[in-house]
Amino acid sequence: MNQKLFTKDFTLVVIGQIISLFGNAAVRFALPLYLLNQTGSSALYGTVTACALIPAILLSPIGGIAADRVNKRNVMVILDFFTAAVILTFSILLNAVNLVFLLTVTLMVLYGIAGAYQPSVQASIPALVSQEHIMQANSIINMISSLASLAGPVLGGIFYAAYGLKPVLWICILCFFLSAVMELFIRIPFVRQDSGGAFWKTVTSDFSESMRFVWREKPEIGKVVLLACGINLFLSSMILVGMPYIITEVLGFETGTANRLYGFAEGAMAAGGLLGGICAGVFGGRLPIQKAGSLIIAGAAAALPMGAALGLFSSAMLNYAVMAGCCFAITIVSTIFTIQMMAFVQTETPQNLIGKVIAVILTLSMCAQPLGNAFYGFLFEICTGAEFAVVLFAGGISLVIAVRARRIFMSLSRKTE
């Protein structure tokens, strides 16, 4: 029997994600921007954001194991309530503790929670929708993430510029609390697995099993993960560090205007993610894996006009428009690629391994991000006045990686036909 896509439980997951991801996007926008406004240092900004990613990498495998061994609904509820408590604690301690220390610890905790949270969301999709709807369900979840990333920075930037940091924090607390309450009513099919011993023995066994699946049983997935590491190291990190730094500190806008424009640029990237999600959902059947290589090449090439504009033009608004437009295009293709690969992994992975395998993929693909963030933070500081060279370097290296990796996707296509 053909099961409909929007069942009650999947609809509740969708609504909970809308609320939770909006809060997530707003707080991840506001906290690093507050640090950058207070210090003006790209090196400090890059170092703090690099540190923030480390717990996400370490806790993602734990989240994957929990997604397979604990009721996924409970994982989401507990972590959303905990996130609300973390932001509340930060708001209380804001003027009583050293800013850099407090913000670094808070971001590390928030990113760690997100790393443990996402495997449960992704692993719940095959349990809530039929296999024929997996691509559409992934597209919907990604579109929600993009919508939240669109509204979060834009509205967060407006509120932050007008009222300061604390109102943004209170809105985020409310979002996570409401999301947790919504998720209490979700029912996700769950079959308890035998733990087979002590906690760390179970963790080690599960992690080894998922690594074996990725590198031996499905080695093409492992090759794609290595590609993602390279792109994250050279392209994603440059955008994450370079875009806020260039817009707020280099182009010469007044502080309030720069913060709003940065929010709009983040919104443009989210709009690209939304459009990419729509394209993947509508044209999913006509987007074979073999075309994923061309998508990555297009995304890497889109970084080059940003560097060229910074080197050739003195107009702040023109450079801003080129940067926002290029990031919009990059996000479109990266979203389509992510949805393609996630749907492939969910289809090819046994149900008892989905959470762990997704966690391993997320963990490995994120490993390069902290190094890249720290690297570009210091590189932009060293290359003051020549930021265009840093952007061109990132685009050029990423393009070389993407071109050389194209055959991976051709091979993947032949094995899965």
Residue, then its C-alpha position, 0 to 999 in steps of 0.5 A: m500500500n502506498q503510504k502518504l508522506f505527511t503522516k501525523d508523526f512526520t508532520l510533528v517532526v517537521i513542525g518541531q524542526i521548523i521551530s528548533l532550527f529557527g532558534n539554532a540559526a538565530v543563536r549561531f548567528a548572534l553569538p559569533l557576531y557579538l564576539l566579532n563586534q566586540t573584538g574585531s579579530s578574525a583570528l579570535y573569531g576563527t579560533v573560537t568557531a573552530c573550538a566550537l566545532i570540536p564537540a560536534i565532531l566528538l559527540s556525533p558518533i555518540g548521537g548516532i549510537a543513541a539514535d539506534r539504541v534509544n528512542k529517537r523522540n526522547v533524544m530530540v526532546i531531551l536535547d532541545f530542553f537542554t539547549a534552552a537551559v544552556i542559552l538561559t545560563f549564557s544570558i544570565l552569566l553574560n556580564a559576569v564572566n569573561l566574554v571569550f571564555l563564556l562564549t567559547v564554552t557556550l558555542m562548544v556545548l551548543y555545537g556538541i548538542a547539535g552533533a548529537y541531535q542530527p543523527s536522530v533526526q536523519a535516522s528517524i526519516p526511514a522509520l516514518v516514511s516509506q522508501e519511495h518517499i525518502m528523497q522527498a522527506n530529506s528534501i523537506i527536512n533540508m528545506i526546513s533547515s534552509l528556511a530556518s537559516l533564512a529567517g534566523p539570521v535575517l530576523g536575528g540581524i534586525f533584532y540584534a542591530a536594533y535591540g542588542l543580543k539579549p532579546v535574540l537569546w530570549i527568542c531562541i530559548l522560547c523556540f527550543f522550549l516549544s520544539a521540545v514540547m512539540e516533540l513529546f507527541i511524536r511516536i517513532p517506531f523503536v526496537r531496543q537493541d541488546s547493548g552487549g556489555a558496558f557503555w564504552k564497549t558498546v560505543t567502541s563496537d558500534f563505531s567499529e561496525s559503522m566504520r567497517f560498513v563505510w570503508r569496506e562494505k561501501p567504500e565509495i561512501g568513504k571516498v565521498v566523505l574524504l571529498a567532503c573533508g577537502i571541500n570543508l577544509f578549503l571552501s566551507s571554512m573560508i565562507l564561514v570565517g571570511m564572509p562575516y569578517i569581510i562584510t563587518e570588518v573589511l568592506g567599511f560599512e557602519t557597524g549596524t548596517a554591516n550586521r544587518l547586511y551580514g544577516f541578509a547574506e546569511g539569509a541569501m545562503a539559506a535561500g540557496g539551500l531552500l531552492g536547492g532543496i526544492c530542486a532536489g525534491v522536484f527533480g530528484g528522479r532526474l538527478p543521478i549520482q553521476k552528476a554530483g561531481s559536476l555540482i561540486i565543480a560548479g560550487a567551487a568555481a562560484a567562489l572565484p568571482m568573489g575573490a576577483a571582485l574584491g581585487l578589482f572593485s572598490s565599491a563596498m556594495l558591489n563586493y557585498a552583492v557579488m559575495a552574497g550572490c556567489c554564496f547563494a549559488i554555492t549553497i544551491v549546489s551543495t544542498i542538492f549534493t547533500i540530499q542526493m548523498m543522504a538519500f543514497v546512504q539511507t537507502e543502502t544502509p540497514q535499519n540497525l546501522i542508519g544512525k551510526v553510519i550517518a553519525v560517522i559520515l557527519t563526524l568525518s566530514m566535519c573533521a576538517q572544519p575546525l582546522g579550516n576555521a582556525f587556518y582562515g582566521f589567521l590567514f585573513e589576519i595575516c593578509t590584511g588588505a589582500e583578502f581577495a588572494v585568500v578567497l581566490f586561493a580557497g576557490g582554486i584549491s577547491l576546484v582542483i579537488a572537485v575536478r579530480a574527484r569527479r570520477i568518484f561519482m562516475s564510479l558510484s553511479r556504475k555500482t548502484e545502477 
